[in-house]
Amino acid sequence: MKTNKEKIAIIGGGISGIATSVYLIEKGYKVDIYESKKNLGGRAGSINKDEKSIDIGQHIFLPSYKNFIEILEKLSSTKYLSIGKKLKIVVQENSKKYHLKSKVSIYPLNLIFSVLSYKNLKFYERLKIIFALYKLSKLDNHKSKISLESWLKKNNQNNEMIKKFWEIICIPAFNSKLNKIPINHAINLFKTMIFNYKKNIGICFFKKPFSEILSENYRNYIKKNNSNLFLGEKIVNIHYSKKKYLLEGKNQNLKYDKVILATNISNAINLGGLNSKKIKLSTNGIINIYFWFDKKVIDEDFISFSNSKLEWIFSDNKFRSKNKEFRIVISLSAAGNLIKLSNEKLISDYEKTLRKELNISQKTKTIKSLLIRSPKATQTQTGYNDLNQKNKKMYYVGDWTIKDLPNTMETAVLSSKKLVEKYFK
Ligand SMILES: Cc1cc2nc3c(=O)[nH]c(=O)nc-3n(C[C@H](O)[C@H](O)[C@H](O)COP(=O)(O)OP(=O)(O)OC[C@H]3O[C@@H](n4cnc5c(N)ncnc54)[C@H](O)[C@@H]3O)c2cc1C
């Protein structure tokens, strides 16, 4: 492999920082990667509680997250991924379970049969959903700036169809209510994740905390490639002089030829000299509430809910060898309004709802609970169209840098791939 002499620093050890380092190393660069927290993963990372790692938020993905999965393959970290081979979603409403699933694995029949099997809607409503999906797959960039909700209404989707199908899929995917999702974003997401993929899709998730899946393999990868990882090292300032960037950190003060900011938007503004007046920032929150019970409360890995405030719940029953505690996490997307409520209120309200919806008897005890707020789980900016430019030596990556796709782990990796392909020889 050719070696490249330029010294490069990556600030941020989230998915985009990690992916950028892999792509650069493959091109023969040595990199130094700085992460302010003690563990990797950023918004897909974890916190430590009772000496155990717990994901900041439940993350799901699809087999069509090709770039994301490829990075994990390169880091030999796919062992703990649960890859859904077939579409199979249980939707619960008023204690009754309905299924979005297909025995057929060939695209687009898998999609058609899944929707046809979904008895939570009337037959003619299911047909109308299939027709709307077909129309969406044929749309190129839409000229008007209407929302996904308006588009659905214009295309014969009634409130029941919106609530029981579109909201279940789209609110978590975009972390946004349907009236706030631009139709072009919806077209792009459905195309990249489903229509252009043209294969079978099922829900995928991690079998253990993402930062644990990554950490050792990534450390080894960095070491093997003569690069450096600095954890717990927050960069507070960047100075430019004599064609070099000096990074000011807690322990390190090193000079680089090029710097890649793989941080959130606010830190990119503070460190990277983006004009804050030019940027219109919008963020949305996600809340995850964990409950540990002394008995198993669901058999499924996940259930989504319609007509309930629970939205989606996930269990980790299957991946524990010695089960004494049975964990359920409630994942609440587009949670801007809930973020203002106290932990006590949210935990108590959602525990009551969970017990009612799942019919959990009083004999089943709640061992403990934990609420994790991510007020800026997703972030978008308008203002800068071309953040990265050829003649510059400071670059930006991250899910927020790709404007027409929602913030996902795949978008984060895609931003890294595009940057390295375009600006690094
Ligand atoms: C609760 C929650 C649930 C989610 N669910 C899903 C899901 O189901 N599926 C999905 O695809 N996506 C999901 N996402 C979104 C996904 O996590 C993000 O799109 C992705 O992780 C973004 O990666 P990133 O590298 O672009 O940014 P980040 O993860 O934000 O990484 C930026 C990193 O930079 C570090 N940093 C910032 N400033 C500095 C500094 N000055 N010095 C050093 N380091 C610094 C930060 O600590 C952080 O680690 C979810 C996000 C959250 C919060």
The ligand as a Gaussian input file, in Angstrom:
#p B3LYP/6-31G(d) Opt

LIG

0 1
 C      -31.168000       8.248000      20.790000
 C      -30.753000       8.114000      19.353000
 C      -31.316000       7.114000      18.575000
 C      -30.935000       6.980000      17.237000
 N      -31.462000       5.956000      16.508000
 C      -30.970000       5.708000      15.274000
 C      -31.371000       4.547000      14.568000
 O      -32.173000       3.756000      15.050000
 N      -30.826000       4.326000      13.334000
 C      -29.912000       5.183000      12.779000
 O      -29.423000       4.910000      11.675000
 N      -29.530000       6.302000      13.426000
 C      -30.029000       6.587000      14.653000
 N      -29.617000       7.697000      15.332000
 C      -28.737000       8.658000      14.637000
 C      -27.285000       8.181000      14.630000
 O      -26.861000       7.878000      15.933000
 C      -26.431000       9.314000      14.068000
 O      -26.903000       9.646000      12.777000
 C      -24.943000       8.956000      13.934000
 O      -24.473000       8.263000      15.057000
 C      -24.169000      10.267000      13.742000
 O      -22.779000      10.023000      13.694000
 P      -21.781000      11.236000      13.471000
 O      -20.411000      10.688000      13.521000
 O      -22.190000      11.991000      12.261000
 O      -22.017000      12.250000      14.698000
 P      -21.844000      12.039000      16.269000
 O      -22.270000      10.689000      16.657000
 O      -22.527000      13.193000      16.918000
 O      -20.267000      12.149000      16.517000
 C      -19.605000      13.337000      16.814000
 C      -18.498000      13.014000      17.805000
 O      -17.647000      14.139000      17.952000
 C      -17.257000      14.230000      19.313000
 N      -16.831000      15.611000      19.542000
 C      -17.590000      16.737000      19.436000
 N      -16.836000      17.823000      19.710000
 C      -15.581000      17.380000      19.968000
 C      -14.360000      18.042000      20.319000
 N      -14.299000      19.359000      20.458000
 N      -13.246000      17.283000      20.511000
 C      -13.296000      15.925000      20.375000
 N      -14.437000      15.254000      20.067000
 C      -15.559000      15.977000      19.859000
 C      -18.536000      13.844000      20.057000
 O      -18.271000      13.465000      21.394000
 C      -19.026000      12.691000      19.197000
 O      -18.503000      11.459000      19.628000
 C      -29.996000       7.889000      16.662000
 C      -29.443000       8.904000      17.445000
 C      -29.808000       9.016000      18.773000
 C      -29.194000      10.101000      19.607000

